[in-house]
Amino acid sequence: MANTIKVQLVKGLIGTKQDHRATVRGLGLRRVNSTKELQDTPSVRGMINKVSYLVKVVS
């Protein structure tokens, strides 16, 4: 599994914008503290950057 990023949802989605909620769902995150291992691509990096106040990159 080379070139992967582990992302964790650290904040709830209530009160956030609709497109930010959709971005988090697109990353595969459902609940607070859920983690997902994703491919390290520019599109995934952009999604993480968009919702950076909701997620954390775990090493």
Biopython code that builds the backbone (N, CA, C, O; Angstrom):
import numpy as np
from Bio.PDB.StructureBuilder import StructureBuilder

atoms = [
    (1, "MET", "N", (0.834, -1.194, 0.000)),
    (1, "MET", "CA", (0.000, 0.000, 0.000)),
    (1, "MET", "C", (0.874, 1.252, 0.000)),
    (1, "MET", "O", (0.887, 2.006, 0.973)),
    (2, "ALA", "N", (1.570, 1.460, -1.044)),
    (2, "ALA", "CA", (2.394, 2.656, -1.150)),
    (2, "ALA", "C", (1.536, 3.852, -1.519)),
    (2, "ALA", "O", (0.505, 3.721, -2.179)),
    (3, "ASN", "N", (1.982, 5.018, -1.081)),
    (3, "ASN", "CA", (1.309, 6.277, -1.411)),
    (3, "ASN", "C", (-0.138, 6.315, -0.927)),
    (3, "ASN", "O", (-1.060, 6.544, -1.709)),
    (4, "THR", "N", (-0.324, 6.088, 0.370)),
    (4, "THR", "CA", (-1.660, 6.198, 0.942)),
    (4, "THR", "C", (-1.650, 7.217, 2.074)),
    (4, "THR", "O", (-0.608, 7.505, 2.664)),
    (5, "ILE", "N", (-2.828, 7.755, 2.364)),
    (5, "ILE", "CA", (-3.016, 8.715, 3.446)),
    (5, "ILE", "C", (-4.120, 8.177, 4.339)),
    (5, "ILE", "O", (-5.141, 7.701, 3.842)),
    (6, "LYS", "N", (-3.930, 8.244, 5.641)),
    (6, "LYS", "CA", (-4.971, 7.856, 6.585)),
    (6, "LYS", "C", (-5.614, 9.126, 7.110)),
    (6, "LYS", "O", (-4.933, 9.993, 7.658)),
    (7, "VAL", "N", (-6.935, 9.238, 6.943)),
    (7, "VAL", "CA", (-7.677, 10.442, 7.299)),
    (7, "VAL", "C", (-8.687, 10.093, 8.386)),
    (7, "VAL", "O", (-9.335, 9.048, 8.324)),
    (8, "GLN", "N", (-8.821, 10.969, 9.383)),
    (8, "GLN", "CA", (-9.767, 10.765, 10.475)),
    (8, "GLN", "C", (-10.689, 11.968, 10.592)),
    (8, "GLN", "O", (-10.235, 13.111, 10.538)),
    (9, "LEU", "N", (-11.989, 11.711, 10.753)),
    (9, "LEU", "CA", (-12.971, 12.769, 10.979)),
    (9, "LEU", "C", (-12.941, 13.124, 12.457)),
    (9, "LEU", "O", (-13.214, 12.275, 13.306)),
    (10, "VAL", "N", (-12.612, 14.375, 12.772)),
    (10, "VAL", "CA", (-12.438, 14.770, 14.173)),
    (10, "VAL", "C", (-13.521, 15.721, 14.664)),
    (10, "VAL", "O", (-13.552, 16.046, 15.851)),
    (11, "LYS", "N", (-14.407, 16.174, 13.786)),
    (11, "LYS", "CA", (-15.449, 17.113, 14.169)),
    (11, "LYS", "C", (-16.750, 16.717, 13.492)),
    (11, "LYS", "O", (-16.738, 16.202, 12.374)),
    (12, "GLY", "N", (-17.864, 16.952, 14.158)),
    (12, "GLY", "CA", (-19.168, 16.603, 13.606)),
    (12, "GLY", "C", (-19.556, 17.490, 12.442)),
    (12, "GLY", "O", (-18.989, 18.565, 12.245)),
    (13, "LEU", "N", (-20.531, 17.030, 11.673)),
    (13, "LEU", "CA", (-20.924, 17.714, 10.449)),
    (13, "LEU", "C", (-22.124, 18.637, 10.624)),
    (13, "LEU", "O", (-22.500, 19.340, 9.686)),
    (14, "ILE", "N", (-22.728, 18.645, 11.804)),
    (14, "ILE", "CA", (-23.895, 19.497, 12.027)),
    (14, "ILE", "C", (-23.462, 20.954, 11.957)),
    (14, "ILE", "O", (-22.494, 21.357, 12.601)),
    (15, "GLY", "N", (-24.184, 21.733, 11.174)),
    (15, "GLY", "CA", (-23.887, 23.151, 11.036)),
    (15, "GLY", "C", (-22.880, 23.479, 9.953)),
    (15, "GLY", "O", (-22.508, 24.641, 9.790)),
    (16, "THR", "N", (-22.429, 22.476, 9.206)),
    (16, "THR", "CA", (-21.478, 22.730, 8.133)),
    (16, "THR", "C", (-22.224, 22.880, 6.811)),
    (16, "THR", "O", (-23.407, 22.555, 6.710)),
    (17, "LYS", "N", (-21.519, 23.374, 5.809)),
    (17, "LYS", "CA", (-22.118, 23.559, 4.485)),
    (17, "LYS", "C", (-22.423, 22.217, 3.838)),
    (17, "LYS", "O", (-21.769, 21.210, 4.109)),
    (18, "GLN", "N", (-23.423, 22.229, 2.983)),
    (18, "GLN", "CA", (-23.864, 21.002, 2.320)),
    (18, "GLN", "C", (-22.748, 20.390, 1.472)),
    (18, "GLN", "O", (-22.574, 19.171, 1.475)),
    (19, "ASP", "N", (-21.991, 21.212, 0.749)),
    (19, "ASP", "CA", (-20.935, 20.656, -0.098)),
    (19, "ASP", "C", (-19.765, 20.133, 0.732)),
    (19, "ASP", "O", (-19.055, 19.234, 0.284)),
    (20, "HIS", "N", (-19.550, 20.676, 1.929)),
    (20, "HIS", "CA", (-18.506, 20.144, 2.802)),
    (20, "HIS", "C", (-18.927, 18.778, 3.340)),
    (20, "HIS", "O", (-18.100, 17.875, 3.467)),
    (21, "ARG", "N", (-20.212, 18.630, 3.656)),
    (21, "ARG", "CA", (-20.719, 17.325, 4.091)),
    (21, "ARG", "C", (-20.557, 16.303, 2.981)),
    (21, "ARG", "O", (-20.178, 15.159, 3.233)),
    (22, "ALA", "N", (-20.843, 16.711, 1.761)),
    (22, "ALA", "CA", (-20.704, 15.809, 0.617)),
    (22, "ALA", "C", (-19.242, 15.429, 0.390)),
    (22, "ALA", "O", (-18.944, 14.297, 0.008)),
    (23, "THR", "N", (-18.342, 16.363, 0.624)),
    (23, "THR", "CA", (-16.913, 16.078, 0.469)),
    (23, "THR", "C", (-16.452, 15.059, 1.495)),
    (23, "THR", "O", (-15.690, 14.149, 1.167)),
    (24, "VAL", "N", (-16.908, 15.201, 2.738)),
    (24, "VAL", "CA", (-16.543, 14.241, 3.783)),
    (24, "VAL", "C", (-17.086, 12.863, 3.439)),
    (24, "VAL", "O", (-16.398, 11.859, 3.622)),
    (25, "ARG", "N", (-18.313, 12.810, 2.941)),
    (25, "ARG", "CA", (-18.883, 11.531, 2.523)),
    (25, "ARG", "C", (-18.098, 10.953, 1.345)),
    (25, "ARG", "O", (-17.925, 9.738, 1.247)),
    (26, "GLY", "N", (-17.630, 11.814, 0.462)),
    (26, "GLY", "CA", (-16.825, 11.365, -0.667)),
    (26, "GLY", "C", (-15.496, 10.779, -0.239)),
    (26, "GLY", "O", (-14.941, 9.918, -0.921)),
    (27, "LEU", "N", (-14.987, 11.243, 0.883)),
    (27, "LEU", "CA", (-13.761, 10.675, 1.440)),
    (27, "LEU", "C", (-14.022, 9.333, 2.120)),
    (27, "LEU", "O", (-13.080, 8.614, 2.455)),
    (28, "GLY", "N", (-15.292, 8.995, 2.325)),
    (28, "GLY", "CA", (-15.629, 7.714, 2.939)),
    (28, "GLY", "C", (-15.752, 7.766, 4.440)),
    (28, "GLY", "O", (-15.753, 6.725, 5.096)),
    (29, "LEU", "N", (-15.859, 8.971, 5.004)),
    (29, "LEU", "CA", (-15.962, 9.119, 6.450)),
    (29, "LEU", "C", (-17.419, 9.300, 6.845)),
    (29, "LEU", "O", (-18.151, 10.059, 6.211)),
    (30, "ARG", "N", (-17.835, 8.604, 7.892)),
    (30, "ARG", "CA", (-19.235, 8.642, 8.300)),
    (30, "ARG", "C", (-19.422, 9.257, 9.674)),
    (30, "ARG", "O", (-20.201, 10.197, 9.831)),
    (31, "ARG", "N", (-18.726, 8.746, 10.661)),
    (31, "ARG", "CA", (-18.917, 9.196, 12.039)),
    (31, "ARG", "C", (-17.667, 9.901, 12.549)),
    (31, "ARG", "O", (-16.594, 9.791, 11.956)),
    (32, "VAL", "N", (-17.815, 10.620, 13.643)),
    (32, "VAL", "CA", (-16.663, 11.241, 14.289)),
    (32, "VAL", "C", (-15.724, 10.128, 14.732)),
    (32, "VAL", "O", (-16.170, 9.096, 15.233)),
    (33, "ASN", "N", (-14.432, 10.335, 14.549)),
    (33, "ASN", "CA", (-13.346, 9.401, 14.858)),
    (33, "ASN", "C", (-13.252, 8.226, 13.887)),
    (33, "ASN", "O", (-12.451, 7.318, 14.110)),
    (34, "SER", "N", (-14.043, 8.218, 12.824)),
    (34, "SER", "CA", (-13.882, 7.175, 11.813)),
    (34, "SER", "C", (-12.657, 7.495, 10.966)),
    (34, "SER", "O", (-12.375, 8.660, 10.686)),
    (35, "THR", "N", (-11.941, 6.472, 10.566)),
    (35, "THR", "CA", (-10.729, 6.653, 9.766)),
    (35, "THR", "C", (-10.877, 5.902, 8.450)),
    (35, "THR", "O", (-11.633, 4.937, 8.335)),
    (36, "LYS", "N", (-10.130, 6.378, 7.469)),
    (36, "LYS", "CA", (-10.144, 5.762, 6.145)),
    (36, "LYS", "C", (-8.759, 5.912, 5.546)),
    (36, "LYS", "O", (-8.136, 6.967, 5.666)),
    (37, "GLU", "N", (-8.280, 4.864, 4.906)),
    (37, "GLU", "CA", (-6.998, 4.925, 4.215)),
    (37, "GLU", "C", (-7.268, 5.121, 2.732)),
    (37, "GLU", "O", (-7.933, 4.304, 2.095)),
    (38, "LEU", "N", (-6.746, 6.214, 2.190)),
    (38, "LEU", "CA", (-7.042, 6.606, 0.811)),
    (38, "LEU", "C", (-5.768, 6.732, -0.004)),
    (38, "LEU", "O", (-4.679, 6.893, 0.548)),
    (39, "GLN", "N", (-5.909, 6.659, -1.316)),
    (39, "GLN", "CA", (-4.775, 6.870, -2.214)),
    (39, "GLN", "C", (-4.325, 8.325, -2.132)),
    (39, "GLN", "O", (-5.154, 9.228, -2.016)),
    (40, "ASP", "N", (-3.030, 8.551, -2.192)),
    (40, "ASP", "CA", (-2.473, 9.902, -2.138)),
    (40, "ASP", "C", (-2.454, 10.492, -3.545)),
    (40, "ASP", "O", (-1.447, 10.415, -4.249)),
    (41, "THR", "N", (-3.583, 11.083, -3.944)),
    (41, "THR", "CA", (-3.696, 11.706, -5.256)),
    (41, "THR", "C", (-4.001, 13.190, -5.078)),
    (41, "THR", "O", (-4.451, 13.598, -4.007)),
    (42, "PRO", "N", (-3.768, 13.992, -6.093)),
    (42, "PRO", "CA", (-4.080, 15.423, -5.984)),
    (42, "PRO", "C", (-5.550, 15.699, -5.694)),
    (42, "PRO", "O", (-5.863, 16.656, -4.986)),
    (43, "SER", "N", (-6.453, 14.887, -6.220)),
    (43, "SER", "CA", (-7.878, 15.117, -5.960)),
    (43, "SER", "C", (-8.228, 14.840, -4.503)),
    (43, "SER", "O", (-9.008, 15.579, -3.904)),
    (44, "VAL", "N", (-7.665, 13.794, -3.933)),
    (44, "VAL", "CA", (-7.908, 13.493, -2.514)),
    (44, "VAL", "C", (-7.282, 14.572, -1.640)),
    (44, "VAL", "O", (-7.877, 14.982, -0.643)),
    (45, "ARG", "N", (-6.096, 15.035, -1.999)),
    (45, "ARG", "CA", (-5.455, 16.127, -1.250)),
    (45, "ARG", "C", (-6.309, 17.388, -1.272)),
    (45, "ARG", "O", (-6.413, 18.089, -0.266)),
    (46, "GLY", "N", (-6.919, 17.676, -2.419)),
    (46, "GLY", "CA", (-7.790, 18.837, -2.531)),
    (46, "GLY", "C", (-9.032, 18.700, -1.673)),
    (46, "GLY", "O", (-9.480, 19.675, -1.069)),
    (47, "MET", "N", (-9.599, 17.493, -1.613)),
    (47, "MET", "CA", (-10.766, 17.261, -0.766)),
    (47, "MET", "C", (-10.409, 17.437, 0.709)),
    (47, "MET", "O", (-11.174, 18.023, 1.473)),
    (48, "ILE", "N", (-9.252, 16.929, 1.099)),
    (48, "ILE", "CA", (-8.801, 17.076, 2.487)),
    (48, "ILE", "C", (-8.565, 18.544, 2.803)),
    (48, "ILE", "O", (-8.907, 19.002, 3.893)),
    (49, "ASN", "N", (-7.992, 19.281, 1.877)),
    (49, "ASN", "CA", (-7.734, 20.702, 2.077)),
    (49, "ASN", "C", (-9.031, 21.488, 2.227)),
    (49, "ASN", "O", (-9.099, 22.436, 3.010)),
    (50, "LYS", "N", (-10.053, 21.098, 1.483)),
    (50, "LYS", "CA", (-11.336, 21.793, 1.529)),
    (50, "LYS", "C", (-12.005, 21.659, 2.892)),
    (50, "LYS", "O", (-12.606, 22.616, 3.379)),
    (51, "VAL", "N", (-11.911, 20.501, 3.505)),
    (51, "VAL", "CA", (-12.560, 20.255, 4.796)),
    (51, "VAL", "C", (-11.503, 20.051, 5.899)),
    (51, "VAL", "O", (-11.680, 19.225, 6.794)),
    (52, "SER", "N", (-10.418, 20.807, 5.818)),
    (52, "SER", "CA", (-9.307, 20.624, 6.757)),
    (52, "SER", "C", (-9.694, 20.914, 8.198)),
    (52, "SER", "O", (-9.049, 20.416, 9.120)),
    (53, "TYR", "N", (-10.741, 21.714, 8.411)),
    (53, "TYR", "CA", (-11.187, 22.024, 9.774)),
    (53, "TYR", "C", (-12.025, 20.884, 10.366)),
    (53, "TYR", "O", (-12.376, 20.924, 11.545)),
    (54, "LEU", "N", (-12.345, 19.874, 9.558)),
    (54, "LEU", "CA", (-13.136, 18.738, 10.024)),
    (54, "LEU", "C", (-12.334, 17.444, 10.137)),
    (54, "LEU", "O", (-12.709, 16.543, 10.887)),
    (55, "VAL", "N", (-11.241, 17.351, 9.401)),
    (55, "VAL", "CA", (-10.486, 16.099, 9.341)),
    (55, "VAL", "C", (-9.050, 16.309, 9.807)),
    (55, "VAL", "O", (-8.557, 17.432, 9.913)),
    (56, "LYS", "N", (-8.398, 15.171, 10.083)),
    (56, "LYS", "CA", (-6.997, 15.171, 10.498)),
    (56, "LYS", "C", (-6.299, 14.045, 9.749)),
    (56, "LYS", "O", (-6.842, 12.946, 9.629)),
    (57, "VAL", "N", (-5.101, 14.312, 9.247)),
    (57, "VAL", "CA", (-4.302, 13.290, 8.590)),
    (57, "VAL", "C", (-3.513, 12.557, 9.674)),
    (57, "VAL", "O", (-2.714, 13.157, 10.394)),
    (58, "VAL", "N", (-3.750, 11.262, 9.774)),
    (58, "VAL", "CA", (-3.106, 10.432, 10.801)),
    (58, "VAL", "C", (-1.936, 9.709, 10.153)),
    (58, "VAL", "O", (-2.064, 9.198, 9.040)),
    (59, "SER", "N", (-0.817, 9.662, 10.823)),
    (59, "SER", "CA", (0.371, 9.010, 10.234)),
    (59, "SER", "C", (0.385, 7.529, 10.421)),
    (59, "SER", "O", (1.319, 6.860, 9.978)),
]
sb = StructureBuilder()
sb.init_structure("model")
sb.init_model(0)
sb.init_chain("A")
sb.init_seg("    ")
for serial, (resi, resn, name, xyz) in enumerate(atoms, 1):
    if name == "N":
        sb.init_residue(resn, " ", resi, " ")
    sb.init_atom(name, np.array(xyz, "f"), 0.0, 1.0, " ", f" {name:<3s}", serial, name[0])
structure = sb.get_structure()
